[in-house]
Amino acid sequence: MNWVILGIAGIFECVGAVGLKSSDGFRNRRWTIIFVLGMFLSMFLLSIAARAIPIGTAYAVWTGIGAVGTAIWGMYRLGESKSLPRIACLSLIVLGVITLRGTEIDDDASSSSAAEVHESSIHPKTSTGLGRSIHAKMSE
């Protein structure tokens, strides 16, 4: 589920970038609002996904989705170059994102038992926020 959230965050990154371009230096109020909302939602969802996905991987995937998505938007809606070298470079970004995702699947399988040991060793009094309230409800 965290990867889906990260993908949606990347899409909102594209929305924010398109809103920035269309805001005309923040003179167009509607596009400025779209920019702010897009970037807020993008960062918010990235922060949720980064709870479970290593931040280096999450950030690389997030920026990759944003960069490629925005470039594709620019090519088809803004008349930007569709040259072969540009498409090849964008394809390398996509390949990198897919490869990173593949490495996380392998890491998830090998580190799941370590995560279970770590989580079971957390003392309830040292946990904070939502974890503490869930633990308290379960103890009742």
C-alpha positions in Angstrom: 0.0 0.0 0.0 2.9 2.4 0.7 4.1 2.0 -2.8 0.6 3.0 -4.1 0.7 6.0 -1.8 4.2 6.9 -3.1 2.9 6.7 -6.7 0.0 9.0 -5.9 2.5 11.4 -4.2 4.5 11.4 -7.5 1.4 12.2 -9.5 0.6 15.2 -7.2 4.3 16.2 -7.7 3.4 16.5 -11.4 0.3 18.5 -10.6 2.3 20.9 -8.5 5.0 21.3 -11.2 2.3 21.9 -13.9 0.6 24.3 -11.5 3.9 26.2 -11.0 4.4 26.5 -14.8 0.8 27.6 -15.4 0.7 30.1 -12.4 2.6 32.7 -14.4 4.9 33.6 -11.6 2.0 33.3 -9.1 0.0 35.9 -10.9 -2.7 33.4 -11.9 -4.6 32.7 -8.7 -6.3 29.5 -9.8 -3.0 27.8 -10.9 -1.2 29.1 -7.8 -3.8 27.3 -5.7 -3.4 24.2 -7.8 0.4 24.4 -7.3 0.1 24.8 -3.5 -2.4 22.0 -3.1 -0.5 19.7 -5.4 2.8 20.2 -3.6 1.1 19.9 -0.2 -0.6 16.6 -1.0 2.6 15.4 -2.7 4.7 16.1 0.4 2.1 14.8 2.8 1.7 11.5 0.9 5.5 11.2 0.6 5.8 11.5 4.3 3.3 8.7 4.8 5.0 6.4 2.4 8.4 7.2 3.9 7.3 5.6 7.2 7.7 2.2 5.6 10.0 2.8 2.6 13.5 4.0 3.1 13.7 7.7 2.6 16.4 7.5 -0.1 14.4 5.1 -2.1 11.1 6.9 -1.6 12.6 10.3 -2.5 14.3 8.9 -5.6 11.0 7.2 -6.8 9.0 10.3 -6.0 11.2 12.7 -7.9 11.5 10.2 -10.8 7.7 10.0 -11.1 7.5 13.8 -10.9 10.2 14.4 -13.4 9.0 11.9 -16.0 5.4 12.8 -15.6 6.0 16.5 -15.9 8.3 16.0 -18.9 5.6 13.9 -20.6 3.0 16.6 -19.8 5.3 19.2 -21.3 5.9 17.2 -24.5 2.2 16.6 -25.1 0.6 19.8 -23.7 3.2 22.4 -24.0 5.0 21.5 -27.2 8.3 20.6 -25.6 10.9 18.5 -27.5 10.1 14.8 -28.1 13.6 14.1 -29.3 15.0 10.6 -29.1 17.8 11.5 -26.7 15.3 13.2 -24.3 13.0 10.1 -24.4 16.0 7.9 -23.9 17.0 9.8 -20.8 13.5 9.8 -19.4 13.4 6.0 -20.1 16.6 5.6 -18.0 14.8 7.4 -15.1 11.9 5.0 -15.4 14.2 2.0 -15.5 16.0 3.3 -12.3 12.6 3.7 -10.5 11.6 0.2 -11.5 14.9 -1.2 -10.4 14.7 0.6 -7.0 11.3 -0.9 -6.5 12.6 -4.3 -7.2 15.4 -4.0 -4.7 12.9 -3.0 -2.0 10.9 -6.2 -2.6 14.1 -8.2 -2.0 14.9 -6.1 1.1 11.4 -6.5 2.5 11.6 -10.3 2.4 15.1 -10.4 4.1 14.4 -7.8 6.7 10.9 -8.8 7.8 12.1 -11.0 10.6 14.5 -8.3 11.9 11.6 -5.8 11.9 9.4 -8.2 13.9 12.1 -8.6 16.5 12.6 -4.8 16.7 8.9 -4.1 17.0 8.5 -6.7 19.7 11.3 -5.2 21.8 9.7 -1.7 22.0 8.5 -1.1 25.5 5.0 0.4 25.5 6.0 3.3 27.8 8.7 4.4 25.3 6.4 4.5 22.3 4.7 7.7 21.3 1.6 9.1 19.7 -0.7 6.7 17.7 1.3 3.6 18.7 0.9 4.4 22.4 -2.9 5.0 22.0 -3.4 1.8 20.0 -1.4 -0.2 22.6 -3.5 1.3 25.4 -6.7 0.3 23.6 -5.5 -3.2 23.0 -4.4 -3.6 26.7 -7.9 -2.7 28.0 
